[in-house]
Amino acid sequence: MFEQKAVAVVVPCYNEEGQIAKVLGTMPGFVDRIIVVDDASSDATLEVVRQQAAAGDGNARIAVVQHERNRGVGAAIVSGYKEAIRERMDVVAVMAGDGQMDPAELHLVVGPVARGEADYAKGDRLFYEDAWHHTPKVRYLGNALLSMLTKIASGYWHVADSQTGYTAISRDALEKLALDAIYPRYGYPNDMLVRLNVYEMRVADVPVKPVYGVGERSKMRLWKVMPVMSWLIFKRFCWRMWHRYVIHDFHPLVLFYLAGGLLGAIGFGLFARMVWILVQTGRIPPINALVWGFCTVSALQFSLFAMWFDTEMNRDLNATTSLRRPARTGNGPPPGGELDTDRHAT
């Protein structure tokens, strides 16, 4: 229990035989249920988890959900969510099975949801002290780019590190979401934020330490993921605009975005035509340059006004402003419950 709330942790796993025992063995004492979802691992992950579950003591908290085929990390988390709802857990956190999330910081992520300050809380590794030196540079920059795009797509302009899987959500929020519709693979956290915004859920960002070099094996290839993720984020942006600002409650910012997009497309076409004329004749007609400049500047103005309107509409959904990272001194337990002293290697 944490703040008198029953807490479950969903642990999605795919080929994590080398790390999963450490993750389960260092799970904080306030966690009531550990739901391990094996996404059709081809190694000994499932056997290790079952051995841990049969070991007794604190491992009696472990429940195992098995996928017969690999369905993706998002689908694995959704399976864990459904089990947590079935068991009537109040707060449901997610910790990956690869050891990249420090269990000693779980209370920071769970706290805002357990106290009713947020419907959804997520870790933020980008703004942790000295995160640039703790994180592989390609990952940091790729994460920063996707986070910027996700701000626009989701409407949570205060949120950074959109790709983190270290999260917590209330049962009430889970019961409102169409869980089966959530994107099943690496775009899961981006899709989740968009869906939470449509339901006007409060989201909190909690600084957490980035953990790398503990024996984890990344299964993500940025050069493959980035194009897919960018297209997914664009589609979810359009979906949010339609549902939040047209179907649920019309707002003129949709018209500003449409005008900005249309003028931007016209400006791009004019630019391409000017380049072609320049190549063919060696000069650019002044009227073409004038119209291109007008379209480009107008597109930027319309888009920025739309973003400003969106920021104002979502200001009340920023739960981070009311939170403060609690200072810990000594080796005592965190507020709200006991915490095991074992920690991940960093």
C-alpha positions as CSV (number, residue, x, y, z in Angstrom):
1,M,0.0,0.0,0.0
2,F,1.1,3.6,-0.7
3,E,-0.9,6.5,0.8
4,Q,-3.6,3.9,1.6
5,K,-3.8,2.9,-2.1
6,A,-3.3,-0.6,-3.5
7,V,-0.4,-0.4,-6.0
8,A,0.4,-2.8,-8.8
9,V,3.4,-2.7,-11.1
10,V,3.2,-4.0,-14.6
11,V,6.5,-5.4,-15.9
12,P,6.5,-6.0,-19.7
13,C,9.2,-8.5,-20.7
14,Y,10.7,-9.7,-24.0
15,N,13.9,-11.8,-23.8
16,E,15.0,-10.3,-20.4
17,E,16.4,-13.5,-18.8
18,G,19.5,-11.7,-17.6
19,Q,17.8,-8.8,-15.9
20,I,14.3,-9.8,-14.8
21,A,15.3,-11.5,-11.6
22,K,17.1,-8.3,-10.5
23,V,14.0,-6.2,-11.3
24,L,11.7,-8.4,-9.4
25,G,14.1,-8.8,-6.5
26,T,14.5,-5.1,-5.9
27,M,10.8,-4.2,-6.2
28,P,9.8,-1.9,-3.3
29,G,7.9,-3.3,-0.4
30,F,4.9,-1.0,-0.8
31,V,4.0,-2.8,-4.1
32,D,1.0,-5.1,-3.6
33,R,1.1,-6.8,-6.9
34,I,3.7,-7.4,-9.5
35,I,2.2,-8.3,-12.9
36,V,4.8,-9.7,-15.2
37,V,3.7,-9.9,-18.9
38,D,5.9,-12.1,-21.0
39,D,5.5,-11.1,-24.6
40,A,6.4,-14.5,-26.1
41,S,10.1,-14.4,-25.2
42,S,12.3,-16.9,-27.0
43,D,14.8,-17.2,-24.1
44,A,14.4,-18.3,-20.5
45,T,12.6,-15.2,-19.3
46,L,9.3,-17.0,-18.4
47,E,11.2,-19.7,-16.6
48,V,13.1,-17.2,-14.5
49,V,9.9,-15.3,-13.6
50,R,8.1,-18.5,-12.5
51,Q,11.1,-19.5,-10.4
52,Q,11.0,-16.1,-8.7
53,A,7.2,-16.4,-8.2
54,A,7.6,-19.9,-6.6
55,A,10.4,-18.7,-4.2
56,G,7.9,-17.5,-1.6
57,D,8.4,-14.5,0.7
58,G,7.8,-11.2,-1.1
59,N,7.7,-13.0,-4.4
60,A,4.2,-14.2,-3.7
61,R,3.1,-10.9,-5.1
62,I,4.1,-12.0,-8.6
63,A,1.4,-12.8,-11.2
64,V,2.4,-13.9,-14.7
65,V,0.5,-13.1,-17.9
66,Q,1.8,-14.9,-21.0
67,H,1.4,-13.9,-24.7
68,E,1.3,-16.7,-27.1
69,R,2.8,-14.5,-29.8
70,N,4.9,-11.3,-29.7
71,R,2.5,-8.4,-29.8
72,G,4.7,-5.5,-28.8
73,V,5.5,-3.6,-25.6
74,G,2.3,-1.5,-25.8
75,A,0.1,-4.6,-26.0
76,A,2.1,-6.2,-23.1
77,I,1.4,-3.2,-20.9
78,V,-2.3,-3.2,-21.8
79,S,-2.5,-6.8,-20.8
80,G,-1.0,-5.9,-17.5
81,Y,-3.4,-3.0,-17.1
82,K,-6.4,-5.3,-17.7
83,E,-5.1,-7.7,-15.0
84,A,-4.6,-4.8,-12.6
85,I,-8.2,-3.5,-13.2
86,R,-9.5,-7.1,-12.6
87,E,-7.7,-7.2,-9.3
88,R,-9.0,-3.7,-8.4
89,M,-5.7,-2.0,-7.9
90,D,-5.9,1.7,-7.2
91,V,-2.6,2.8,-8.9
92,V,-0.9,0.9,-11.7
93,A,2.8,1.6,-12.4
94,V,5.0,0.3,-15.3
95,M,8.6,-0.7,-14.9
96,A,10.4,-2.4,-17.8
97,G,12.0,-5.8,-17.3
98,D,15.4,-4.6,-18.6
99,G,16.6,-2.9,-15.4
100,Q,16.6,0.6,-16.8
101,M,14.3,2.0,-14.2
102,D,15.5,2.5,-10.6
103,P,13.0,0.9,-8.2
104,A,14.2,3.3,-5.5
105,E,12.4,6.1,-7.4
106,L,9.1,4.3,-7.9
107,H,7.6,6.2,-5.0
108,L,8.3,9.5,-6.9
109,V,6.3,8.2,-9.9
110,V,3.5,6.6,-7.9
111,G,3.1,9.5,-5.4
112,P,1.2,12.1,-7.5
113,V,-1.3,9.5,-8.6
114,A,-1.8,8.0,-5.2
115,R,-2.3,11.4,-3.6
116,G,-4.8,12.4,-6.3
117,E,-2.6,15.2,-7.7
118,A,-2.5,13.6,-11.1
119,D,-4.3,11.0,-13.2
120,Y,-1.1,9.9,-14.9
121,A,2.6,10.4,-13.9
122,K,5.6,9.7,-15.9
123,G,9.4,9.8,-15.4
124,D,11.4,12.5,-17.1
125,R,15.0,11.6,-17.8
126,L,15.9,14.5,-20.0
127,F,15.8,17.1,-17.2
128,Y,17.4,15.0,-14.5
129,E,20.7,16.5,-13.3
130,D,23.5,15.8,-15.7
131,A,21.3,13.6,-17.9
132,W,23.3,14.5,-21.0
133,H,26.3,12.6,-19.5
134,H,24.2,9.6,-18.3
135,T,22.4,9.0,-21.6
136,P,23.8,7.7,-25.0
137,K,23.9,10.8,-27.2
138,V,21.9,9.4,-30.1
139,R,19.2,8.3,-27.7
140,Y,19.1,11.6,-26.0
141,L,18.8,13.6,-29.2
142,G,16.2,11.2,-30.7
143,N,14.2,11.3,-27.5
144,A,14.3,15.1,-27.4
145,L,13.0,15.3,-31.0
146,L,10.2,12.9,-30.5
147,S,9.3,14.6,-27.2
148,M,9.0,18.0,-29.1
149,L,6.7,16.5,-31.7
150,T,4.7,14.7,-29.0
151,K,4.1,18.1,-27.2
152,I,2.4,19.3,-30.3
153,A,0.5,16.1,-30.9
154,S,-0.7,15.5,-27.3
155,G,-1.3,19.0,-26.1
156,Y,0.8,18.3,-22.9
157,W,3.2,21.2,-23.6
158,H,4.9,20.7,-20.2
159,V,5.8,17.1,-20.8
160,A,9.3,16.1,-21.7
161,D,10.8,12.6,-22.3
162,S,7.7,11.3,-24.1
163,Q,9.5,7.9,-24.7
164,T,9.9,6.9,-21.0
165,G,8.1,3.8,-19.9
166,Y,8.4,4.6,-16.2
167,T,4.8,5.6,-15.5
168,A,1.8,5.4,-13.1
169,I,-1.9,5.8,-13.7
170,S,-5.0,5.6,-11.6
171,R,-7.6,2.9,-12.0
172,D,-10.3,5.5,-12.7
173,A,-8.2,6.8,-15.7
174,L,-7.7,3.3,-17.0
175,E,-11.3,2.5,-16.9
176,K,-12.1,5.5,-19.1
177,L,-9.6,4.6,-21.8
178,A,-10.3,2.3,-24.8
179,L,-7.3,0.1,-23.9
180,D,-7.6,-2.2,-26.9
181,A,-7.2,0.8,-29.2
182,I,-3.9,1.9,-27.8
183,Y,-0.9,1.5,-30.2
184,P,0.7,-1.9,-29.4
185,R,4.4,-1.2,-30.1
186,Y,7.1,1.4,-29.4
187,G,4.7,4.3,-30.1
188,Y,2.6,3.3,-27.1
189,P,3.6,6.2,-24.7
190,N,3.0,8.8,-27.4
191,D,-0.4,7.4,-28.2
192,M,-1.2,7.1,-24.5
193,L,-0.6,10.9,-23.9
194,V,-2.8,11.8,-26.9
195,R,-5.7,9.7,-25.6
196,L,-5.3,11.0,-22.0
197,N,-5.5,14.6,-23.4
198,V,-8.8,13.9,-25.2
199,Y,-10.2,12.8,-21.8
200,E,-8.6,15.8,-20.2
201,M,-6.5,13.9,-17.7
202,R,-4.0,15.6,-15.5
203,V,-0.4,14.6,-16.2
204,A,2.7,15.1,-14.0
205,D,6.3,14.9,-15.1
206,V,8.7,13.5,-12.4
207,P,12.5,13.8,-12.8
208,V,14.1,10.3,-12.7
209,K,17.6,9.1,-13.2
210,P,18.5,7.6,-16.6
211,V,19.9,4.2,-16.1
212,Y,22.1,2.6,-18.8
213,G,24.9,0.1,-18.9
214,V,23.4,-2.4,-16.5
215,G,23.4,-5.3,-19.0
216,E,20.2,-4.3,-20.9
217,R,19.9,-5.0,-24.6
218,S,18.1,-2.4,-26.6
219,K,15.7,-3.8,-29.2
220,M,15.0,-0.4,-30.7
221,R,16.7,0.8,-33.9
222,L,16.3,4.6,-34.2
223,W,16.7,4.6,-38.0
224,K,13.8,2.3,-38.3
225,V,11.7,3.7,-35.5
226,M,11.9,7.5,-36.2
227,P,10.0,7.5,-39.6
228,V,7.3,5.2,-38.1
229,M,7.0,7.2,-34.9
230,S,6.9,10.5,-36.8
231,W,4.0,9.3,-38.9
232,L,2.2,7.9,-35.9
233,I,2.6,11.2,-34.0
234,F,1.2,13.1,-37.0
235,K,-1.8,10.8,-37.2
236,R,-2.5,11.0,-33.5
237,F,-2.3,14.8,-33.7
238,C,-5.0,14.9,-36.3
239,W,-7.0,12.4,-34.3
240,R,-6.8,14.6,-31.2
241,M,-7.8,17.7,-33.1
242,W,-10.9,16.0,-34.4
243,H,-12.0,14.5,-31.2
244,R,-11.0,17.2,-28.7
245,Y,-11.7,20.4,-30.7
246,V,-14.4,19.3,-33.2
247,I,-16.5,16.4,-31.7
248,H,-16.2,17.1,-28.0
249,D,-16.2,20.9,-28.0
250,F,-15.5,23.0,-31.1
251,H,-12.6,25.5,-30.8
252,P,-11.3,27.8,-33.6
253,L,-7.7,26.6,-33.1
254,V,-8.5,23.8,-35.5
255,L,-9.2,26.4,-38.2
256,F,-5.8,28.1,-37.4
257,Y,-4.0,24.8,-37.8
258,L,-5.8,24.1,-41.0
259,A,-5.0,27.6,-42.4
260,G,-1.4,27.2,-41.3
261,G,-1.1,23.8,-42.9
262,L,-2.7,24.9,-46.2
263,L,-0.6,28.1,-46.5
264,G,2.5,26.0,-45.6
265,A,1.7,23.6,-48.4
266,I,1.2,26.4,-50.9
267,G,4.4,28.1,-49.7
268,F,6.3,24.8,-50.2
269,G,4.9,24.4,-53.7
270,L,5.9,28.0,-54.6
271,F,9.4,27.5,-53.2
272,A,9.8,24.4,-55.4
273,R,8.6,26.3,-58.4
274,M,11.0,29.2,-57.7
275,V,13.9,26.8,-57.5
276,W,12.8,25.3,-60.9
277,I,12.5,28.8,-62.5
278,L,15.9,29.8,-61.1
279,V,17.5,26.7,-62.6
280,Q,15.8,27.3,-65.9
281,T,16.2,31.1,-66.3
282,G,18.7,32.2,-63.7
283,R,16.2,34.6,-62.1
284,I,13.2,34.6,-59.8
285,P,10.1,36.7,-60.7
286,P,9.5,39.2,-57.8
287,I,5.8,38.3,-57.6
288,N,6.7,34.6,-56.9
289,A,9.0,35.6,-54.1
290,L,6.5,38.0,-52.6
291,V,3.6,35.4,-52.6
292,W,6.0,32.8,-51.2
293,G,7.0,35.1,-48.4
294,F,3.4,36.0,-47.6
295,C,2.3,32.3,-47.5
296,T,5.3,31.3,-45.3
297,V,5.0,34.0,-42.8
298,S,1.2,33.6,-42.6
299,A,1.6,29.8,-42.1
300,L,3.9,30.4,-39.2
301,Q,1.6,33.0,-37.6
302,F,-1.5,30.8,-37.9
303,S,0.4,27.8,-36.5
304,L,1.9,29.7,-33.6
305,F,-1.5,31.1,-32.7
306,A,-3.0,27.6,-32.8
307,M,-0.2,26.3,-30.5
308,W,-0.8,29.2,-28.1
309,F,-4.6,28.5,-28.0
310,D,-3.8,24.8,-27.4
311,T,-1.4,25.7,-24.6
312,E,-4.1,27.8,-22.9
313,M,-6.7,25.1,-23.3
314,N,-4.4,22.5,-21.6
315,R,-3.0,24.7,-18.8
316,D,-5.1,23.0,-16.1
317,L,-4.0,19.6,-17.1
318,N,-0.4,20.3,-16.0
319,A,-0.1,18.5,-12.7
320,T,3.6,19.1,-12.5
321,T,3.4,22.7,-11.3
322,S,2.0,21.5,-7.9
323,L,4.7,18.9,-7.3
324,R,8.1,19.1,-5.7
325,R,10.6,16.3,-5.8
326,P,10.9,15.3,-2.1
327,A,14.3,15.4,-0.6
328,R,15.5,12.1,1.0
329,T,18.0,12.0,3.8
330,G,19.6,9.0,5.4
331,N,18.3,5.5,4.6
332,G,14.7,5.9,5.8
333,P,11.7,4.8,3.7
334,P,10.0,7.2,1.3
335,P,6.8,9.0,2.3
336,G,3.8,6.7,2.1
337,G,5.3,3.2,2.5
338,E,8.4,1.1,2.9
339,L,11.0,0.8,0.3
340,D,13.4,-2.1,-0.1
341,T,17.1,-1.1,0.4
342,D,18.2,-3.1,-2.6
343,R,18.8,-1.0,-5.7
344,H,19.6,-1.5,-9.4
345,A,23.2,-1.2,-10.3
346,T,23.9,2.1,-12.0
